[in-house]
Amino acid sequence: MVNSCNDKSFGQKLRDIRKSKGFSIRQVAMQAGTSNPYLSQVENGKRSIPKPSTLRKIAKGLRIPESEIFKMAGLDTQNNPTNLTRIATSDMVSIPIIGEIACGKPITAVENVSGHMLLPKNLVKGGDYFILKCVGKSMQPTIMNGSEVLIREQPDVESGEIAAVLLDDDTTATLKRVKKTKNSVILMPDNPDFEPIILNEDKQGRIIGLVKMEMKMF
């Protein structure tokens, strides 16, 4: 196994691929199961070329073949095929992607699920999770229109946190920052061009989960 690539040139190649695909460091790190700082340091040549098991994870995050990233790292895998072993499926978990919400059904009921996505187990610890697509610009620039967000199911959040909230007839989901006052709950947009939503007898809603992170579906 011969390494003919230095840390800086390897990192530059990773950065070029990531940018060409339009991925942020956070998106790649999330898909790879690594931390943002670590991936940033690799890209900047401040960390040595990762070991084979980590290279596989980064390849998954970048959506490129493992053979491509091994070649970039200067690793000869022809004489050692075990280097191409994929991450065990036991390290991943299937998370439902929520489409249109059926009235009166639990959020992850079959009627609501439009698909599934495999995510590393370490990203979805301590609860039940689902992925919901953000429609609209009220949370920009924090969450962009069309983004998918990972949400942990829970009936309440702390004041200031971003939550997924079902409104009115339980078929309309919105993502808003929750502000709690003594007498009311206010759903605050991060975009100043939009008005807050005040929950009361005339405008009812219920929190269905806490937004954990924005992500991008590939």
N, C-alpha and C positions, 0 to 999 in steps of 0.2 A: 504494500500500500504506500504509494509515493505521493507526497504533497508538493505540488509545484506552484501553489497559489499562496500569496501572503495575505495577512489579515485585512489590510486596507483595501486591496483590490477585490477580495471576496465580498467585503461589506458594500463596496460601491456597486458590485454586480447585483447584490440583493436589493439595494435601494432602487436601482434602475428598473428592475423587474416589478417591484412593488408600485412604483410611480406609474409605470406604463399600464398597469392594471387598474389604476385609480384607487388603490387601497391605502388606508391610513395605517400607521404603525399599530395603533390600537386594534384595528380590525384583524390584522395579520397575527398579532400576539394572541388575541382572543381565540382565533381559530387554531393556532398552533399550541395553545396551552402554555405559553411562556409569558413573561412579564414585559410591559412596554419598555422599561429602562434597559432590560437585558437586550432586547432586539435592537434598540437604538444604539447601544454600545457596540453591538456586532456590526451594524451598518457603518458606524464611524471608525471601525478598525481599532476600537479600544478594548475589545475582547478577542481572544484567539478564536480561530475557526472552530465552531461547535463540534462535539463528538457526533458520531453517526446517528445515534438515537435522536439527538436534538435536530440534526439536519433533516431527518424524516418529518419531524413535527413542523419545521419551518416550511418545508416543501408543501405540506398539507395546507398550511396557512396561506401560502402564496398561490395555491392551486397549480403547481407545476409538478412534473414527474420527479420522483425521487432520484432517478438516474441523472437528471439535469443538474440538481443541486450537488450531487456527489461529484459530477464532472467539474462544476464550478469550484468546488473545494479541492480539486486536484487529487481525488481519491480514486484508486483503481479498484472497481468492484468486480471485475471479470473473474478474478481468481478467488474471490470470497463472496459468493452469492448470498450468504446469510446477512450481509450488510443491507440487503434490500427487503428484509422482513418488515411487514407493515405493523403499525401499532395495533395491538390486540383490540378486538371489538369490545372486550370486557372493560376497557378503559374509557369507553364512550357510552353516552346515553341518548336515547331518542326523545327529542323535545317537540311537542305538537305546535304546529303553526296555525293560528286562529284566523279564519276567514270571516265571513258574515256570521253574526251571532244570532242564534235561534232563541226566540223569546221563551223565558222560563227555564231554559236548559243551563246546567252548569257550564262554566266557561270552557272546559276541556271536553265537553260532550262530543260524541262522534259527529253530530249535526254541525258543529262549529269548526271542526278541524279540516283544514284544506291540504295538509301535508305534514311532514316531519323533517327534522334536521338533527344530525348527530353532532353532539357537543362533548368536549372533555368533561369527565365526571367532576373534576375539581372546580369547574365553573358553576355547577348547579348543585352545590351542597346545601343541606339544611332546609329542604322544602320541596314543593312542587312548582314547576316552572312551565311557562309557555312563551311563544314568540308572537308578537302583535305588530302589525304594520301601522306606521304613523301616516295618517291622511290629513293633509292640511299644513299650514305654515305657522300655526299659533305658538309652537314651541321653538321656532328658529331664533337664534342659531344653535341652541343647545341640542335639539333633535330636528333633523331636516325632514322635509316632506318626502314621503316614500321610504324612509328608513324603517328597518325592522328593529325592534327592541326586545331584549330579554327581560321577562317579568316574573317575579316570584309571587305566587298566589298568597295573599293575606288580606284580611278584611279592614286593615287600618294601617296608616303610616304616620310618621312624625311630621309636625308642621315644618314646611320648607322642602320636603321630599317630593319627588315626582311620582305620581301614581297613575294607574289605569283605572278609569272610573266609568261605570255604566250609568247612563242617563235615561230619564223618562221611562220608556217601556222595556228597559233592559235589553235593547237591541242596538243601542248606539254607544260605542266605547270612545272615550276621549283620553288623551294624555295631558295632564296639567300638573302644575306645582300646587300642592295643597297648603293652604294657609288657614290655620284654625284660630278663631276668635272665641270670646266668651259665649256668644250667642249663635254663631254660624260657622259654616265651612265655606271657604272661598276657593274656587279653582282658578289659579292665576296662570295666564299665559306668559311665556318668557319674551314673546314678541310684543312690543308696546303698541303695535297697530291693532291688536285684538283686545276685546273687553273681557274682564273677569266673569266667571259664572258663579253666582251665589246660590248655594243649595238651601232650599227651604220647602215649605209645603207646596208652593207652586212649581218649583223646579227641584225635583228629587233626583237623587243619585246614590250610588253605593260604590265604595272602593273595592276593587277586585284584585289589586296587586301592586307591588312596588317595582318601579323601573330600576333594573340593576345595571344595564348597559345598553348602549346603542350598538347595533351590529349591521352587517351587510350580508344579504343572501347572495350566494354565488351559484 
